Amino acid sequence: MAKLKIGVFGAGRGMSAVHQIFDHPEAELVAVCDKYKPLLDNCRKQAEAHGLYNIKYYERFDDFFEHDMDAVICANYAHEHAKFGIRLLRSGRHIMTECLTMANMAEAVELIEAVEESGKVYSYAENYCYTPVRWEMRNLYRSGVLGKLMYAEGEYLHDCSSIWPQITYGERNHWRNIMPSTFYCTHSIGPILYMTGLRPVQVSAFETPNMPFMRKLGTSSGTLGMEIVTLENGAILKSLHFNIKSYRHSNYQINGDLGGAHDLGSGEIGVYLEKPDQNCRGERKVYKPDPIIAGTENSGHGGGDYFTTHYFIGSILGDEVAKERTIDVYQAVDMCMPGTLGYRSIVNGNQPIKLPNLRNKEERDAWRHDTFCTFPESAGDMYVSNNVQEKIDIPDEVFDEVRRRWTVGEPG
Ligand SMILES: NC(=O)c1ccc[n+]([C@@H]2O[C@H](COP(=O)([O-])OP(=O)(O)OC[C@H]3O[C@@H](n4cnc5c(N)ncnc54)[C@H](O)[C@@H]3O)[C@@H](O)[C@H]2O)c1
Protein backbone atom coordinates (compact mmCIF):
# COMPACT_ATOMS: atom_id res chain seq x y z
CA MET A 1 0.00 0.00 0.00
CA ALA A 2 1.24 3.52 -0.82
CA LYS A 3 2.42 5.48 2.18
CA LEU A 4 0.47 8.47 3.47
CA LYS A 5 2.06 11.68 2.09
CA ILE A 6 2.60 14.20 4.86
CA GLY A 7 3.75 17.83 4.80
CA VAL A 8 4.97 19.80 7.80
CA PHE A 9 4.32 23.56 8.00
CA GLY A 10 6.75 25.25 10.41
CA ALA A 11 10.21 23.78 10.98
CA GLY A 12 10.79 24.88 14.59
CA ARG A 13 8.50 22.82 16.81
CA GLY A 14 7.50 20.98 13.60
CA MET A 15 10.84 19.10 13.76
CA SER A 16 9.45 16.86 16.50
CA ALA A 17 6.88 15.45 14.02
CA VAL A 18 9.43 15.48 11.19
CA HIS A 19 11.72 13.11 13.10
CA GLN A 20 8.86 10.77 13.89
CA ILE A 21 7.73 10.60 10.26
CA PHE A 22 11.31 9.90 9.06
CA ASP A 23 11.00 6.41 10.53
CA HIS A 24 7.28 5.79 10.07
CA PRO A 25 6.31 2.52 8.35
CA GLU A 26 3.03 3.87 6.89
CA ALA A 27 3.74 7.55 6.27
CA GLU A 28 6.38 9.55 4.42
CA LEU A 29 7.46 13.16 4.72
CA VAL A 30 7.09 14.76 1.29
CA ALA A 31 7.32 18.52 1.93
CA VAL A 32 8.35 21.03 4.58
CA CYS A 33 7.59 24.75 4.63
CA ASP A 34 9.21 27.54 6.61
CA LYS A 35 9.92 31.11 5.54
CA TYR A 36 13.07 31.13 7.69
CA LYS A 37 15.58 29.40 5.43
CA PRO A 38 18.12 28.30 8.09
CA LEU A 39 15.39 26.07 9.58
CA LEU A 40 14.71 24.52 6.18
CA ASP A 41 18.45 23.95 5.69
CA ASN A 42 18.65 22.28 9.08
CA CYS A 43 15.70 20.04 8.20
CA ARG A 44 17.26 19.08 4.86
CA LYS A 45 20.54 18.22 6.60
CA GLN A 46 18.80 15.96 9.09
CA ALA A 47 16.68 14.29 6.40
CA GLU A 48 19.74 13.60 4.26
CA ALA A 49 21.54 12.15 7.27
CA HIS A 50 18.59 9.71 7.36
CA GLY A 51 19.09 8.91 3.66
CA LEU A 52 15.97 10.90 2.62
CA TYR A 53 16.59 12.98 -0.52
CA ASN A 54 13.11 13.31 -2.05
CA ILE A 55 11.57 15.80 0.35
CA LYS A 56 10.72 19.22 -1.13
CA TYR A 57 11.43 22.39 0.85
CA TYR A 58 9.36 25.56 0.45
CA GLU A 59 9.77 29.06 1.83
CA ARG A 60 6.32 30.19 0.63
CA PHE A 61 3.12 28.60 1.97
CA ASP A 62 1.34 29.06 -1.40
CA ASP A 63 3.98 26.91 -3.14
CA PHE A 64 3.87 24.28 -0.37
CA PHE A 65 0.07 24.23 -0.64
CA GLU A 66 0.33 23.05 -4.27
CA HIS A 67 2.47 20.03 -3.35
CA ASP A 68 0.83 16.60 -3.57
CA MET A 69 0.09 15.84 0.14
CA ASP A 70 -2.64 13.84 1.92
CA ALA A 71 -2.12 15.49 5.29
CA VAL A 72 -0.40 18.49 6.85
CA ILE A 73 0.93 19.06 10.34
CA CYS A 74 0.58 22.78 11.13
CA ALA A 75 3.37 23.89 13.48
CA ASN A 76 3.26 27.51 12.30
CA TYR A 77 2.42 30.50 14.49
CA ALA A 78 0.01 29.59 17.30
CA HIS A 79 -2.61 32.22 16.38
CA GLU A 80 -2.65 31.31 12.66
CA HIS A 81 -3.51 27.59 12.78
CA ALA A 82 -7.18 28.07 11.92
CA LYS A 83 -6.43 30.51 9.09
CA PHE A 84 -4.11 28.08 7.25
CA GLY A 85 -5.79 24.92 8.53
CA ILE A 86 -9.19 25.88 7.06
CA ARG A 87 -7.58 26.40 3.62
CA LEU A 88 -5.92 22.99 3.86
CA LEU A 89 -9.13 21.22 4.94
CA ARG A 90 -11.07 22.82 2.08
CA SER A 91 -8.42 21.53 -0.33
CA GLY A 92 -9.06 17.97 0.91
CA ARG A 93 -6.12 17.54 3.29
CA HIS A 94 -6.30 16.04 6.78
CA ILE A 95 -4.71 18.34 9.33
CA MET A 96 -3.19 18.27 12.77
CA THR A 97 -2.55 21.63 14.40
CA GLU A 98 -0.10 22.42 17.12
CA CYS A 99 -1.27 24.43 20.11
CA LEU A 100 -3.47 26.51 20.01
CA THR A 101 -6.62 25.91 18.00
CA MET A 102 -7.86 29.39 17.13
CA ALA A 103 -7.24 33.11 17.64
CA ASN A 104 -10.88 33.98 18.36
CA MET A 105 -14.40 32.55 18.51
CA ALA A 106 -15.28 33.31 14.88
CA GLU A 107 -12.37 31.11 13.82
CA ALA A 108 -13.53 28.33 16.16
CA VAL A 109 -16.91 28.24 14.37
CA GLU A 110 -15.34 28.41 10.92
CA LEU A 111 -12.82 25.67 11.72
CA ILE A 112 -15.50 23.32 13.10
CA GLU A 113 -17.63 23.83 10.00
CA ALA A 114 -14.63 23.30 7.68
CA VAL A 115 -13.92 19.96 9.42
CA GLU A 116 -17.57 18.89 9.19
CA GLU A 117 -17.91 19.91 5.53
CA SER A 118 -14.61 18.34 4.43
CA GLY A 119 -15.09 15.03 6.29
CA LYS A 120 -11.29 15.06 6.83
CA VAL A 121 -9.47 14.27 10.06
CA TYR A 122 -8.71 17.19 12.35
CA SER A 123 -6.43 16.32 15.23
CA TYR A 124 -5.11 18.61 17.96
CA ALA A 125 -1.52 18.15 19.15
CA GLU A 126 -2.18 18.59 22.89
CA ASN A 127 0.79 16.45 23.93
CA TYR A 128 0.45 17.08 27.70
CA CYS A 129 -2.51 14.68 27.73
CA TYR A 130 -0.43 11.60 26.95
CA THR A 131 2.33 11.37 29.59
CA PRO A 132 2.27 8.07 31.53
CA VAL A 133 1.01 9.73 34.73
CA ARG A 134 -1.75 11.78 33.06
CA TRP A 135 -2.84 8.72 31.07
CA GLU A 136 -3.08 6.78 34.34
CA MET A 137 -5.16 9.62 35.83
CA ARG A 138 -7.50 9.31 32.86
CA ASN A 139 -7.82 5.56 33.33
CA LEU A 140 -8.47 5.92 37.06
CA TYR A 141 -11.11 8.58 36.55
CA ARG A 142 -12.85 6.61 33.84
CA SER A 143 -12.82 3.42 35.94
CA GLY A 144 -15.05 5.23 38.46
CA VAL A 145 -12.85 4.67 41.54
CA LEU A 146 -12.43 8.42 42.14
CA GLY A 147 -16.19 8.97 42.01
CA LYS A 148 -17.73 12.12 40.59
CA LEU A 149 -15.29 14.96 39.86
CA MET A 150 -15.53 17.86 42.32
CA TYR A 151 -12.32 19.80 41.75
CA ALA A 152 -9.29 19.78 39.46
CA GLU A 153 -6.09 21.73 39.01
CA GLY A 154 -4.10 22.05 35.83
CA GLU A 155 -0.97 24.15 36.18
CA TYR A 156 1.59 24.60 33.42
CA LEU A 157 4.22 26.51 35.39
CA HIS A 158 6.76 27.03 32.64
CA ASP A 159 8.89 30.14 33.07
CA CYS A 160 9.96 30.82 29.47
CA SER A 161 11.88 34.03 30.22
CA SER A 162 15.33 32.49 29.70
CA ILE A 163 14.35 31.16 26.24
CA TRP A 164 12.28 34.22 25.19
CA PRO A 165 14.99 35.46 22.74
CA GLN A 166 15.08 32.01 21.08
CA ILE A 167 11.29 31.79 20.77
CA THR A 168 10.44 35.39 19.78
CA TYR A 169 13.66 36.48 17.95
CA GLY A 170 13.14 40.09 19.08
CA GLU A 171 10.03 40.50 16.89
CA ARG A 172 7.67 43.07 18.41
CA ASN A 173 4.62 41.40 16.86
CA HIS A 174 5.57 37.78 17.48
CA TRP A 175 2.45 36.00 18.79
CA ARG A 176 4.17 35.27 22.10
CA ASN A 177 4.61 39.05 22.64
CA ILE A 178 1.08 40.07 21.65
CA MET A 179 -0.96 37.20 23.10
CA PRO A 180 -3.01 37.91 26.25
CA SER A 181 -2.20 36.24 29.58
CA THR A 182 -4.98 33.65 29.16
CA PHE A 183 -4.20 32.55 25.57
CA TYR A 184 -1.88 29.60 26.19
CA CYS A 185 -4.28 27.75 28.50
CA THR A 186 -4.15 24.47 26.58
CA HIS A 187 -1.47 22.61 28.60
CA SER A 188 -3.23 23.37 31.89
CA ILE A 189 -6.87 22.85 30.81
CA GLY A 190 -6.41 20.26 28.05
CA PRO A 191 -5.23 17.30 30.16
CA ILE A 192 -8.05 17.75 32.71
CA LEU A 193 -10.75 17.77 29.99
CA TYR A 194 -9.07 14.80 28.31
CA MET A 195 -8.91 12.79 31.56
CA THR A 196 -12.48 13.45 32.59
CA GLY A 197 -14.30 13.89 29.27
CA LEU A 198 -16.14 16.82 30.83
CA ARG A 199 -17.01 19.97 28.91
CA PRO A 200 -16.27 23.50 30.22
CA VAL A 201 -19.41 25.62 30.64
CA GLN A 202 -18.27 28.88 32.29
CA VAL A 203 -15.06 30.84 32.85
CA SER A 204 -13.92 33.70 35.08
CA ALA A 205 -10.34 34.72 34.47
CA PHE A 206 -7.66 36.66 36.31
CA GLU A 207 -4.14 37.88 35.62
CA THR A 208 -1.19 39.36 37.47
CA PRO A 209 0.20 42.73 36.40
CA ASN A 210 2.94 42.70 33.78
CA MET A 211 6.21 41.81 35.53
CA PRO A 212 9.40 43.82 34.77
CA PHE A 213 11.33 40.63 33.85
CA MET A 214 8.90 39.97 30.96
CA ARG A 215 8.63 43.64 29.94
CA LYS A 216 12.42 43.66 29.47
CA LEU A 217 11.95 40.80 27.00
CA GLY A 218 9.30 42.55 24.90
CA THR A 219 5.87 41.64 26.21
CA SER A 220 3.43 43.92 27.98
CA SER A 221 0.67 41.41 28.82
CA GLY A 222 -0.26 40.30 32.32
CA THR A 223 2.48 37.81 33.20
CA LEU A 224 0.46 35.00 34.77
CA GLY A 225 -2.98 33.99 33.56
CA MET A 226 -5.54 32.05 35.59
CA GLU A 227 -8.92 30.68 34.56
CA ILE A 228 -11.51 29.36 37.00
CA VAL A 229 -13.65 27.07 34.89
CA THR A 230 -16.93 25.41 35.78
CA LEU A 231 -17.36 22.00 34.15
CA GLU A 232 -20.63 20.55 32.94
CA ASN A 233 -21.14 18.44 36.10
CA GLY A 234 -20.61 21.45 38.39
CA ALA A 235 -16.97 20.66 39.22
CA ILE A 236 -14.47 23.54 39.38
CA LEU A 237 -11.16 23.59 37.52
CA LYS A 238 -8.33 25.97 38.36
CA SER A 239 -6.01 26.57 35.40
CA LEU A 240 -2.74 28.51 35.81
CA HIS A 241 -0.04 28.97 33.23
CA PHE A 242 3.27 30.30 32.05
CA ASN A 243 5.94 32.59 33.41
CA ILE A 244 5.94 31.98 37.16
CA LYS A 245 8.93 31.60 39.46
CA SER A 246 8.21 28.20 40.91
CA TYR A 247 9.93 25.08 42.22
CA ARG A 248 7.50 22.95 40.19
CA HIS A 249 7.19 22.90 36.40
CA SER A 250 3.62 21.66 36.41
CA ASN A 251 0.84 20.40 38.63
CA TYR A 252 -2.20 18.31 37.79
CA GLN A 253 -4.73 16.89 40.18
CA ILE A 254 -8.27 15.56 39.99
CA ASN A 255 -10.42 15.12 43.07
CA GLY A 256 -13.66 13.18 43.03
CA ASP A 257 -16.08 12.39 45.86
CA LEU A 258 -14.32 9.02 46.44
CA GLY A 259 -10.67 9.97 46.02
CA GLY A 260 -7.99 11.96 44.27
CA ALA A 261 -5.11 11.45 41.84
CA HIS A 262 -2.09 13.73 41.65
CA ASP A 263 0.69 14.07 39.09
CA LEU A 264 3.66 14.38 41.47
CA GLY A 265 5.90 15.78 38.74
CA SER A 266 8.51 13.06 39.28
CA GLY A 267 7.07 10.47 36.90
CA GLU A 268 5.02 9.15 39.82
CA ILE A 269 1.34 9.35 40.60
CA GLY A 270 -0.12 9.78 44.09
CA VAL A 271 -3.54 8.18 44.57
CA TYR A 272 -5.99 8.33 47.48
CA LEU A 273 -9.04 6.02 47.35
CA GLU A 274 -11.99 5.66 49.71
CA LYS A 275 -14.90 3.29 49.63
CA PRO A 276 -18.43 4.81 49.92
CA ASP A 277 -19.27 5.59 53.59
CA GLN A 278 -15.64 5.15 54.67
CA ASN A 279 -14.92 8.87 55.06
CA CYS A 280 -11.21 9.68 55.53
CA ARG A 281 -10.29 5.98 55.91
CA GLY A 282 -8.93 5.35 52.46
CA GLU A 283 -5.84 3.86 50.91
CA ARG A 284 -2.87 5.97 49.77
CA LYS A 285 -0.30 4.85 47.24
CA VAL A 286 2.47 6.28 45.09
CA TYR A 287 3.72 4.49 41.97
CA LYS A 288 5.23 5.01 38.55
CA PRO A 289 2.75 4.12 35.78
CA ASP A 290 3.78 2.51 32.49
CA PRO A 291 3.65 4.57 29.29
CA ILE A 292 0.80 3.97 26.84
CA ILE A 293 3.29 2.19 24.56
CA ALA A 294 6.57 0.80 25.96
CA GLY A 295 9.63 2.68 24.76
CA THR A 296 7.93 6.06 24.22
CA GLU A 297 8.67 7.47 27.67
CA ASN A 298 11.70 9.42 26.44
CA SER A 299 9.86 11.23 23.66
CA GLY A 300 9.60 14.98 24.36
CA HIS A 301 7.49 16.67 27.05
CA GLY A 302 7.51 13.78 29.50
CA GLY A 303 6.70 11.14 26.88
CA GLY A 304 3.64 12.92 25.44
CA ASP A 305 5.07 14.09 22.11
CA TYR A 306 5.03 10.68 20.41
CA PHE A 307 1.26 10.23 20.64
CA THR A 308 -0.01 13.31 18.83
CA THR A 309 1.55 12.35 15.47
CA HIS A 310 1.03 8.64 16.16
CA TYR A 311 -2.73 8.99 16.71
CA PHE A 312 -3.13 11.54 13.89
CA ILE A 313 -1.68 9.11 11.36
CA GLY A 314 -3.58 6.19 12.90
CA SER A 315 -6.89 8.09 12.67
CA ILE A 316 -6.38 8.83 8.99
CA LEU A 317 -5.62 5.16 8.40
CA GLY A 318 -8.86 4.19 10.19
CA ASP A 319 -7.38 2.70 13.36
CA GLU A 320 -10.23 2.65 15.94
CA VAL A 321 -7.98 3.06 18.99
CA ALA A 322 -6.29 6.08 17.41
CA LYS A 323 -9.67 7.59 16.50
CA GLU A 324 -10.83 7.28 20.09
CA ARG A 325 -7.63 8.73 21.58
CA THR A 326 -6.91 11.59 19.20
CA ILE A 327 -8.29 15.02 20.17
CA ASP A 328 -11.01 16.13 17.75
CA VAL A 329 -11.96 19.68 16.78
CA TYR A 330 -14.76 20.01 19.38
CA GLN A 331 -12.47 18.93 22.22
CA ALA A 332 -9.72 21.18 20.86
CA VAL A 333 -12.02 24.22 20.91
CA ASP A 334 -13.14 23.30 24.45
CA MET A 335 -9.49 23.22 25.55
CA CYS A 336 -8.78 26.72 24.17
CA MET A 337 -12.09 28.58 24.59
CA PRO A 338 -11.62 29.26 28.35
CA GLY A 339 -8.51 31.26 27.38
CA THR A 340 -10.12 33.05 24.43
CA LEU A 341 -13.21 34.04 26.42
CA GLY A 342 -11.19 34.23 29.64
CA TYR A 343 -9.52 37.34 28.31
CA ARG A 344 -12.92 38.90 27.69
CA SER A 345 -13.71 38.07 31.33
CA ILE A 346 -10.59 39.98 32.42
CA VAL A 347 -11.45 42.95 30.20
CA ASN A 348 -14.91 42.94 31.81
CA GLY A 349 -13.54 42.95 35.38
CA ASN A 350 -13.30 39.14 35.82
CA GLN A 351 -16.97 38.70 34.97
CA PRO A 352 -18.10 35.06 34.50
CA ILE A 353 -18.79 34.16 30.86
CA LYS A 354 -20.88 31.21 29.68
CA LEU A 355 -19.04 28.95 27.24
CA PRO A 356 -21.02 27.66 24.25
CA ASN A 357 -21.13 24.04 23.15
CA LEU A 358 -20.17 24.51 19.52
CA ARG A 359 -21.13 20.90 18.70
CA ASN A 360 -24.65 22.37 18.60
CA LYS A 361 -25.25 24.18 15.32
CA GLU A 362 -27.83 26.50 16.92
CA GLU A 363 -25.20 27.87 19.35
CA ARG A 364 -22.81 28.93 16.60
CA ASP A 365 -24.43 32.04 15.14
CA ALA A 366 -23.87 34.06 18.31
CA TRP A 367 -20.10 33.60 17.82
CA ARG A 368 -19.75 33.42 14.03
CA HIS A 369 -18.60 37.04 13.69
CA ASP A 370 -16.93 37.41 17.09
CA THR A 371 -13.31 38.27 16.29
CA PHE A 372 -12.51 39.78 19.71
CA CYS A 373 -8.80 39.12 20.37
CA THR A 374 -5.37 40.75 20.76
CA PHE A 375 -4.03 39.69 17.33
CA PRO A 376 -4.68 42.73 15.08
CA GLU A 377 -5.03 40.90 11.74
CA SER A 378 -7.48 38.34 13.12
CA ALA A 379 -9.40 40.86 15.23
CA GLY A 380 -10.21 43.60 12.71
CA ASP A 381 -12.46 46.13 14.44
CA MET A 382 -12.78 43.92 17.58
CA TYR A 383 -9.08 44.35 18.44
CA VAL A 384 -8.22 44.71 22.11
CA SER A 385 -4.81 45.40 23.66
CA ASN A 386 -3.16 42.55 25.62
CA ASN A 387 -2.96 44.78 28.68
CA VAL A 388 -6.09 46.73 29.50
CA GLN A 389 -4.97 47.50 33.08
CA GLU A 390 -1.84 49.46 32.20
CA LYS A 391 -0.58 51.11 29.03
CA ILE A 392 3.00 49.96 28.47
CA ASP A 393 5.09 51.24 25.58
CA ILE A 394 8.11 49.05 24.95
CA PRO A 395 10.91 50.94 23.16
CA ASP A 396 12.56 49.52 20.03
CA GLU A 397 15.86 49.11 21.92
CA VAL A 398 14.30 46.27 23.96
CA PHE A 399 13.59 44.30 20.79
CA ASP A 400 17.05 45.12 19.41
CA GLU A 401 18.59 43.64 22.57
CA VAL A 402 16.40 40.51 22.50
CA ARG A 403 17.29 40.05 18.83
CA ARG A 404 20.99 40.40 19.65
CA ARG A 405 20.66 37.73 22.33
CA TRP A 406 18.89 35.42 19.90
CA THR A 407 21.59 35.97 17.27
CA VAL A 408 24.48 35.16 19.62
CA GLY A 409 22.57 32.43 21.53
CA GLU A 410 22.41 34.28 24.88
CA PRO A 411 19.56 33.50 27.30
CA GLY A 412 16.93 36.09 28.23
N1 LIG B 1 2.92 21.26 22.21
C1 LIG B 1 4.05 21.76 22.65
O1 LIG B 1 4.61 21.30 23.64
C2 LIG B 1 4.67 22.90 21.91
C3 LIG B 1 5.98 23.32 22.17
C4 LIG B 1 6.49 24.39 21.42
C5 LIG B 1 5.71 25.01 20.47
N2 LIG B 1 4.45 24.58 20.26
C6 LIG B 1 3.60 25.17 19.22
O2 LIG B 1 4.22 24.96 17.96
C7 LIG B 1 3.98 26.07 17.09
C8 LIG B 1 5.30 26.62 16.57
O3 LIG B 1 6.05 27.11 17.66
P1 LIG B 1 7.60 27.36 17.59
O4 LIG B 1 8.11 27.21 18.98
O5 LIG B 1 8.22 26.55 16.52
O6 LIG B 1 7.73 28.92 17.30
P2 LIG B 1 7.11 29.90 16.19
O7 LIG B 1 5.67 30.01 16.37
O8 LIG B 1 7.89 31.14 16.27
O9 LIG B 1 7.48 29.14 14.86
C9 LIG B 1 6.64 29.01 13.77
C10 LIG B 1 7.48 28.68 12.55
O10 LIG B 1 6.61 28.73 11.42
C11 LIG B 1 7.17 29.53 10.40
N3 LIG B 1 6.06 30.23 9.73
C12 LIG B 1 5.03 30.88 10.32
N4 LIG B 1 4.21 31.40 9.40
C13 LIG B 1 4.72 31.07 8.19
C14 LIG B 1 4.30 31.31 6.85
N5 LIG B 1 3.20 32.00 6.59
N6 LIG B 1 5.07 30.82 5.85
C15 LIG B 1 6.19 30.11 6.12
N7 LIG B 1 6.63 29.86 7.37
C16 LIG B 1 5.90 30.32 8.39
C17 LIG B 1 8.09 30.52 11.11
O11 LIG B 1 9.15 30.96 10.27
C18 LIG B 1 8.59 29.71 12.30
O12 LIG B 1 9.82 29.04 12.03
C19 LIG B 1 3.16 27.06 17.91
O13 LIG B 1 1.84 26.87 17.61
C20 LIG B 1 3.43 26.66 19.35
O14 LIG B 1 2.35 26.95 20.20
C21 LIG B 1 3.92 23.54 20.95
The ligand as an SDF file (V2000), in Angstrom:
LIG
                    3D

 44 48  0  0  0  0  0  0  0  0999 V2000
    2.9200   21.2560   22.2100 N   0  0  0  0  0  0  0  0  0  0  0  0
    4.0500   21.7590   22.6460 C   0  0  0  0  0  0  0  0  0  0  0  0
    4.6120   21.3020   23.6370 O   0  0  0  0  0  0  0  0  0  0  0  0
    4.6690   22.9050   21.9110 C   0  0  0  0  0  0  0  0  0  0  0  0
    5.9750   23.3240   22.1650 C   0  0  0  0  0  0  0  0  0  0  0  0
    6.4940   24.3940   21.4220 C   0  0  0  0  0  0  0  0  0  0  0  0
    5.7090   25.0100   20.4680 C   0  0  0  0  0  0  0  0  0  0  0  0
    4.4450   24.5770   20.2620 N   0  0  0  0  0  0  0  0  0  0  0  0
    3.6030   25.1730   19.2160 C   0  0  0  0  0  0  0  0  0  0  0  0
    4.2250   24.9580   17.9600 O   0  0  0  0  0  0  0  0  0  0  0  0
    3.9820   26.0680   17.0890 C   0  0  0  0  0  0  0  0  0  0  0  0
    5.3000   26.6170   16.5740 C   0  0  0  0  0  0  0  0  0  0  0  0
    6.0470   27.1090   17.6590 O   0  0  0  0  0  0  0  0  0  0  0  0
    7.6030   27.3600   17.5920 P   0  0  0  0  0  0  0  0  0  0  0  0
    8.1110   27.2050   18.9780 O   0  0  0  0  0  0  0  0  0  0  0  0
    8.2220   26.5510   16.5210 O   0  0  0  0  0  0  0  0  0  0  0  0
    7.7300   28.9190   17.2980 O   0  0  0  0  0  0  0  0  0  0  0  0
    7.1140   29.8960   16.1940 P   0  0  0  0  0  0  0  0  0  0  0  0
    5.6690   30.0060   16.3660 O   0  0  0  0  0  0  0  0  0  0  0  0
    7.8940   31.1370   16.2690 O   0  0  0  0  0  0  0  0  0  0  0  0
    7.4840   29.1450   14.8560 O   0  0  0  0  0  0  0  0  0  0  0  0
    6.6410   29.0150   13.7680 C   0  0  0  0  0  0  0  0  0  0  0  0
    7.4820   28.6840   12.5490 C   0  0  0  0  0  0  0  0  0  0  0  0
    6.6100   28.7290   11.4180 O   0  0  0  0  0  0  0  0  0  0  0  0
    7.1660   29.5330   10.4030 C   0  0  0  0  0  0  0  0  0  0  0  0
    6.0570   30.2280    9.7320 N   0  0  0  0  0  0  0  0  0  0  0  0
    5.0320   30.8840   10.3240 C   0  0  0  0  0  0  0  0  0  0  0  0
    4.2140   31.4010    9.3960 N   0  0  0  0  0  0  0  0  0  0  0  0
    4.7180   31.0730    8.1870 C   0  0  0  0  0  0  0  0  0  0  0  0
    4.3030   31.3070    6.8490 C   0  0  0  0  0  0  0  0  0  0  0  0
    3.1990   32.0040    6.5870 N   0  0  0  0  0  0  0  0  0  0  0  0
    5.0720   30.8180    5.8520 N   0  0  0  0  0  0  0  0  0  0  0  0
    6.1950   30.1090    6.1190 C   0  0  0  0  0  0  0  0  0  0  0  0
    6.6260   29.8560    7.3720 N   0  0  0  0  0  0  0  0  0  0  0  0
    5.8960   30.3160    8.3860 C   0  0  0  0  0  0  0  0  0  0  0  0
    8.0880   30.5210   11.1110 C   0  0  0  0  0  0  0  0  0  0  0  0
    9.1470   30.9620   10.2680 O   0  0  0  0  0  0  0  0  0  0  0  0
    8.5880   29.7150   12.3010 C   0  0  0  0  0  0  0  0  0  0  0  0
    9.8160   29.0370   12.0290 O   0  0  0  0  0  0  0  0  0  0  0  0
    3.1640   27.0590   17.9140 C   0  0  0  0  0  0  0  0  0  0  0  0
    1.8390   26.8730   17.6150 O   0  0  0  0  0  0  0  0  0  0  0  0
    3.4330   26.6590   19.3540 C   0  0  0  0  0  0  0  0  0  0  0  0
    2.3540   26.9500   20.2010 O   0  0  0  0  0  0  0  0  0  0  0  0
    3.9180   23.5370   20.9460 C   0  0  0  0  0  0  0  0  0  0  0  0
  1  2  1  0
  2  3  2  0
  2  4  1  0
  4  5  1  0
  4 44  2  0
  5  6  2  0
  6  7  1  0
  7  8  2  0
  8  9  1  0
  8 44  1  0
  9 10  1  0
  9 42  1  0
 10 11  1  0
 11 12  1  0
 11 40  1  0
 12 13  1  0
 13 14  1  0
 14 15  2  0
 14 16  1  0
 14 17  1  0
 17 18  1  0
 18 19  2  0
 18 20  1  0
 18 21  1  0
 21 22  1  0
 22 23  1  0
 23 24  1  0
 23 38  1  0
 24 25  1  0
 25 26  1  0
 25 36  1  0
 26 27  1  0
 26 35  1  0
 27 28  2  0
 28 29  1  0
 29 30  1  0
 29 35  2  0
 30 31  1  0
 30 32  2  0
 32 33  1  0
 33 34  2  0
 34 35  1  0
 36 37  1  0
 36 38  1  0
 38 39  1  0
 40 41  1  0
 40 42  1  0
 42 43  1  0
M  CHG  2   8   1  16  -1
M  END
$$$$
